[in-house]
Amino acid sequence: LWQEPDYREKWMPAADRAMESAAFFIGEQNPRQHVELGHYWNMRAGQGWLPEEKRDAAMEKARLHYRKALALDPNNRRMAGEIEERIKKEQG
C-alpha cells in the first residue's frame, strides 16, 4: 500500500480511523492491545512528512495508550522495557 500514489492522503487516514475505532472497542481490558496501539501512534509520530501538529497529536495518542497499558499491568517490566525501546527507536 505504501507504494500507492494516494497512500498518504487515503490509506494512512483510513488506518488512523481504524486504530481510533479499535481503541474505543478495547476499552479497559487488554494491556497488550494498548501497547500495540501505542506502537502504531508512535510510528505515525515519527513520519517526517506529517505536519508537526499531527506528529505531536500522534505522539500524545501513543503516550495515552502506553500509560493505559502500564496502568492495567503495572508490574510487567518486560512490557515497560518494550515501550521504552520502541519510543527510542521511532523517535530516534
Stockholm file with secondary structure:
# STOCKHOLM 1.0

chainA/1-92         LWQEPDYREKWMPAADRAMESAAFFIGEQNPRQHVELGHYWNMRAGQGWLPEEKRDAAMEKARLHYRKALALDPNNRRMAGEIEERIKKEQG
#=GR chainA/1-92 SS CTTSTTIIIIIHHHHHHHHHHHHHHHTTSCHHHHHHHHHHHHHHHTCTTSCHHHHHHHHHHHHHHHHHHHHHSTTCHHHHHHHHHHHHHHHC
#=GC SS_cons        CTTSTTIIIIIHHHHHHHHHHHHHHHTTSCHHHHHHHHHHHHHHHTCTTSCHHHHHHHHHHHHHHHHHHHHHSTTCHHHHHHHHHHHHHHHC
//
